[in-house]
């Protein structure tokens, strides 16, 4: 569905967007209305207020909701199934113990963040976070303290890689729009992402984690008992399905757990790398073998394959029956209904804002400002991010808007890449209630809206500002 022609001027549309966000926060934080109900209600009211024809309102609502659910529902479902199996078989504990053994207890957040940076190279933010959740929570349970001390470094690492480093679609699309080299974007984006993550995420998360205490939620993955199987999911702890004797099983080997976790990252890398090669014209788009590998690398298909492999390797081969494994999966899926629906409703709200023309009206009014091109790129991306929620939309739209000015400036490849970094920085800051990722983090970490704004929103903003500061320094030094 395409955006409608704005029914009002930029100032009016901006007021409508601000009022919609304020109403949503009031309903959730003060009235205590359930977030799913509040998001749908405010989405309807915003669509009407923004001038979307009444007959098109249902389509506008389903546009953002279905698009978000299409990408989130399957990966969240498969992700929690895999996570629950890793928890109950002790696989998450084995991986956590190994990481801590290599880095040390005091560097546990650093260990999680470094691992997420490496795993985040080929995988999208939401998929990476879902797969990493059981490891984050296992480490947090072991050492105590706020979940944010361990969760934010990992989540922030996935966010940094997703926004800045090819072959992720946002930076690739922006580089293509600006005629920048994807290779140079990769070479510059990777170190910028690492430095910005350390300054804007790891250091900031230490401060946030000490000030805001979040207990490890048990709704999704339950509780661990030191790495051995528990007998609360069918026969997951060694009891037969009919209630036979319980036998303690040893945890799987570290190599086995690592191989299971690496599988989706390897498969997904097929998709992301091959798509990049096709976009660059290096590989033909109709190459049959490449398209089969891309199918295997589709996030949902890759996680499906991983869940099946995990069921066999961690379940059946270790003495569980397939009925036992199915019981584990069944209980894992129950608690995520709220996560999926609220995340989808967040996508609905952001979709309505995009279709209303708010973002395009704002970007048109800002694109002619007389300021340095890199500052202009950052500000436009920031406004688009705040207005409609989607980081990818903000990134690709901003790149298209400033592409003509960038071409007129006859910039070199390095400076074009810095423009991509500045746009990515603006598209990262100020994640809030119109961003489906905001709701994913909120629900998975067991935080209410106010706490998520004080933690996740702040960390995303410091990450984006760190990226922009680095880009600005490099812009003027070189």
Long-range contacts (C-beta under 8 A, 24 or more apart in sequence): 1-59, 1-60, 1-63, 1-355, 2-355, 3-354, 3-355, 3-356, 3-357, 3-359, 3-360, 4-51, 4-52, 4-53, 4-56, 4-355, 4-356, 4-357, 5-357, 6-51, 6-356, 6-357, 6-358, 6-360, 6-361, 7-50, 7-51, 7-357, 8-50, 8-51, 9-361, 10-361, 10-362, 10-364, 10-365, 13-50, 13-356, 13-357, 13-358, 13-361, 13-362, 14-358, 14-362, 14-387, 16-46, 16-49, 16-50, 16-356, 16-358, 17-46, 17-353, 17-358, 17-387, 19-49, 20-45, 20-46, 20-49, 20-349, 20-353, 21-432, 21-433, 21-434, 24-349, 24-433, 25-433, 25-449, 28-433, 28-449, 29-448, 29-449, 29-450, 35-342, 35-345, 35-439, 35-449, 36-338, 36-341, 36-342, 36-345, 39-342, 39-345, 39-346, 39-348, 39-349, 39-433, 40-345, 40-348, 42-349, 43-345, 43-348, 43-349, 43-352, 46-349, 46-352, 46-353, 46-356, 47-352, 47-355, 47-356, 50-352, 50-353, 50-356, 50-357, 50-358, 51-356, 52-352, 52-355, 52-356, 60-351, 60-352, 60-355, 61-348, 61-351, 61-352, 62-348, 63-348, 63-351, 63-355, 64-347, 64-348, 64-349, 64-350, 64-351, 64-352, 64-354, 64-355, 65-344, 65-345, 65-347, 65-348, 65-351, 66-344, 67-347, 67-351, 68-343, 68-344, 68-346, 68-347, 68-348, 68-351, 68-436, 69-340, 69-343, 69-344, 69-347, 71-126, 71-299, 72-126, 72-340, 72-343, 72-344, 72-347, 72-436, 72-440, 73-340, 73-344, 74-299, 74-300, 74-303, 74-304, 75-126, 75-127, 75-130, 75-299, 75-300, 75-303, 76-126, 76-130, 76-336, 76-339, 76-340, 76-343, 76-440, 77-333, 77-336, 77-340, 78-300, 78-303, 78-304, 78-306, 78-307, 79-127, 79-130, 79-131, 79-133, 79-303, 80-130, 80-133, 80-220, 80-221, 80-332, 80-333, 80-335, 80-336, 81-307, 81-328, 81-329, 81-332, 81-333, 82-131, 82-260, 82-303, 82-306, 82-307, 82-310, 83-130, 83-131, 83-133, 83-134, 83-220, 83-221, 83-332, 84-134, 84-220, 84-221, 84-222, 84-233, 84-328, 84-329, 84-331, 84-332, 85-307, 85-310, 85-311, 85-314, 85-315, 85-325, 85-328, 85-329, 85-332, 86-134, 86-135, 86-257, 86-260, 86-310, 86-314, 87-134, 87-138, 87-221, 87-222, 87-224, 88-222, 88-229, 88-230, 88-233, 88-236, 88-237, 88-328, 89-229, 89-236, 89-249, 89-251, 89-252, 89-314, 89-315, 89-318, 90-224, 90-227, 90-228, 90-229, 90-250, 90-251, 90-252, 91-251, 91-252, 91-256, 91-257, 91-260, 91-314, 92-134, 92-135, 92-137, 92-138, 92-224, 92-257, 93-138, 93-224, 93-226, 93-227, 93-251, 94-227, 94-251, 94-252, 94-253, 94-254, 94-257, 95-135, 95-138, 95-254, 95-257, 95-258, 95-261, 96-135, 96-138, 96-139, 96-142, 97-227, 98-254, 99-135, 99-139, 100-139, 100-142, 105-143, 108-139, 108-143, 108-150, 109-149, 109-150, 109-153, 109-202, 109-205, 109-206, 109-209, 110-153, 110-202, 112-136, 112-139, 112-150, 112-153, 112-154, 113-153, 113-154, 113-156, 113-157, 113-197, 113-201, 113-202, 114-157, 115-154, 116-153, 116-154, 116-155, 116-157, 116-158, 116-161, 117-157, 117-160, 117-161, 117-193, 117-194, 117-197, 119-158, 119-261, 119-265, 120-157, 120-158, 120-160, 120-161, 120-162, 120-165, 121-161, 121-165, 121-269, 122-167, 122-265, 122-266, 122-268, 122-269, 122-272, 122-273, 123-158, 123-264, 123-265, 123-268, 123-269, 123-272, 123-299, 124-162, 124-168, 124-268, 124-299, 125-155, 125-158, 125-159, 125-161, 125-162, 125-437, 126-437, 126-440, 127-264, 127-268, 127-299, 127-303, 128-158, 128-162, 129-154, 129-155, 129-158, 129-440, 129-441, 129-444, 130-444, 131-261, 131-264, 131-303, 132-158, 133-220, 133-221, 133-444, 134-221, 137-216, 137-217, 137-221, 138-224, 140-216, 141-216, 141-223, 141-224, 145-209, 145-213, 146-209, 146-210, 146-212, 146-213, 146-214, 147-214, 147-215, 147-216, 147-217, 147-445, 147-446, 148-205, 148-208, 148-209, 148-212, 148-214, 148-445, 148-455, 149-205, 149-206, 149-209, 149-210, 150-209, 151-214, 151-445, 152-201, 152-204, 152-205, 152-208, 152-209, 152-455, 152-456, 152-459, 153-197, 153-201, 153-202, 153-205, 155-441, 155-456, 156-197, 156-200, 156-201, 156-202, 156-205, 156-459, 156-460, 156-463, 157-197, 157-201, 159-201, 159-428, 159-437, 159-460, 159-463, 160-193, 160-194, 160-196, 160-197, 160-201, 160-428, 160-463, 160-467, 161-193, 163-193, 163-391, 163-395, 163-424, 163-425, 163-427, 163-428, 163-467, 164-189, 164-190, 164-192, 164-193, 164-196, 164-421, 164-424, 164-467, 165-189, 165-190, 165-193, 166-276, 167-272, 167-273, 167-275, 167-276, 168-272, 169-275, 169-392, 170-391, 170-392, 170-395, 170-396, 170-424, 170-427, 171-395, 171-420, 171-424, 172-276, 172-279, 173-392, 173-395, 173-396, 173-399, 174-395, 174-396, 174-398, 174-399, 174-420, 174-423, 174-424, 175-399, 175-416, 175-417, 175-420, 176-279, 177-396, 177-399, 177-400, 177-403, 178-399, 178-402, 178-403, 178-406, 178-416, 178-419, 178-420, 179-403, 179-406, 179-407, 179-416, 180-413, 180-416, 180-417, 180-419, 180-420, 181-413, 181-416, 181-417, 182-276, 182-279, 182-280, 184-413, 184-414, 184-416, 184-417, 185-417, 185-420, 188-414, 188-417, 188-418, 188-421, 189-417, 189-420, 189-421, 189-424, 192-421, 192-467, 192-470, 192-471, 193-467, 195-466, 195-470, 196-463, 196-466, 196-467, 196-470, 197-463, 199-462, 199-466, 200-459, 200-462, 200-463, 200-464, 200-465, 200-466, 200-467, 201-459, 201-462, 201-463, 204-458, 204-459, 204-462, 205-459, 208-454, 208-455, 208-458, 208-459, 212-451, 212-454, 212-455, 214-445, 214-446, 214-447, 214-451, 214-455, 215-446, 216-446, 217-444, 217-445, 217-446, 219-335, 219-446, 220-332, 220-335, 220-336, 220-339, 220-444, 221-332, 227-251, 233-324, 233-327, 233-328, 233-331, 234-323, 234-324, 234-326, 234-327, 234-328, 235-320, 235-321, 235-324, 235-327, 236-320, 236-324, 236-327, 236-328, 238-319, 241-321, 241-323, 241-324, 241-327, 247-319, 249-318, 249-319, 252-313, 252-314, 252-318, 256-313, 256-314, 257-314, 260-306, 260-309, 260-310, 260-313, 260-314, 263-302, 263-305, 263-306, 263-309, 264-299, 264-302, 264-303, 264-305, 264-306, 267-296, 267-297, 267-301, 267-302, 267-305, 267-306, 268-297, 268-299, 268-302, 269-297, 270-294, 270-296, 270-297, 271-296, 271-297, 271-298, 271-299, 271-302, 272-297, 338-443, 339-439, 339-440, 339-443, 339-444, 342-439, 342-442, 342-443, 343-436, 343-439, 343-440, 343-443, 344-436, 345-439, 346-389, 346-433, 346-434, 346-435, 346-436, 346-438, 346-439, 347-436, 349-389, 349-433, 349-434, 350-388, 350-389, 350-390, 350-434, 350-435, 350-436, 353-387, 353-388, 353-389, 353-434, 354-388, 354-389, 354-390, 354-393, 358-387, 358-388, 359-384, 359-387, 359-388, 359-393, 359-394, 359-397, 360-397, 362-387, 363-397, 363-398, 363-401, 367-401, 367-402, 373-402, 373-405, 373-406, 373-409, 373-419, 374-418, 374-419, 374-422, 374-471, 374-472, 374-475, 375-422, 375-472, 376-402, 376-405, 377-402, 377-419, 377-422, 377-423, 377-426, 378-422, 378-423, 378-425, 378-426, 378-468, 378-471, 379-426, 380-423, 380-426, 381-422, 381-423, 381-424, 381-425, 381-426, 381-427, 382-426, 382-427, 382-429, 382-430, 382-464, 383-426, 384-426, 384-427, 385-426, 385-427, 385-428, 385-429, 385-430, 385-431, 386-429, 386-430, 386-432, 388-434, 389-431, 389-432, 389-434, 389-435, 389-436, 389-438, 390-435, 391-427, 391-428, 391-431, 391-435, 391-437, 392-427, 394-423, 394-426, 394-427, 395-423, 395-424, 395-427, 398-423, 398-426, 398-427, 399-423, 414-478, 415-475, 415-478, 418-471, 418-474, 418-475, 421-467, 421-468, 421-470, 421-471, 422-467, 422-468, 422-471, 422-472, 422-475, 424-467, 425-464, 425-465, 425-466, 425-467, 425-468, 425-471, 426-464, 426-468, 427-464, 428-460, 428-461, 428-463, 428-464, 428-467, 429-460, 429-461, 429-463, 429-464, 429-465, 430-457, 430-460, 430-461, 430-464, 431-456, 431-457, 431-460, 431-461, 432-457
